[in-house]
């Protein structure tokens, strides 16, 4: 669909007298982020028993524990590998010992397991100062992009730190019901891979009944009316609309 065609469709939905229309773009940054997640869960009984055993005595092998606990060596070996991988258990002078991390997690009864690194792409709008949801590929399908940019663009380049992205990714994870126990341990890589334009369609509307102007801005990435941009335009320009468009209202 062309932007002009979309504009014509939107005009039919607007209640009031349209006194001004425009189409312009806002920039959208695509960030590629690789992060290290950890999953927290309550320790099972066997893990607690093993950690307690390593805290109280010195063991050289899983077989020794197997004989004492009457548990298959394979189960014990699997848990020991997992605890070593996650830094709870270390082997020194041929004996296994709990690390400080292992002692801490044992006292808390919570096992923090490092999962495989995850790479995701996030869209950030410097105009909105926040992450945005939408399909950038669908936006790029428009073939009549305007050259005009949003008139209230920020002059300076915004600096985003790693903590900002950790917080945003953590919010995404929390929203997923099957991953509620996951947390972000660290950001492994962070790259601003591209900047694309997102067209927005602006309408200034006169409400005859209330005798007032109001803006409507359609964001093609959101596929919806953009309340942030509408609020900003109203706050900045409302004082001049009556003088500017008085000839177009009844």
Beta strands, then each sheet from edge to edge (+ up, - down):
strand 1: 17-42
strand 2: 89-92
strand 3: 95-98
strand 4: 110-114
strand 5: 118-125
strand 6: 130-132
strand 7: 182-207
strand 8: 212-219
strand 9: 224-225
sheet 1: 4+ 1- 5+ 6-
sheet 2: 4+ 1- 7+ 8- 9+
sheet 3: 2+ 3-
end
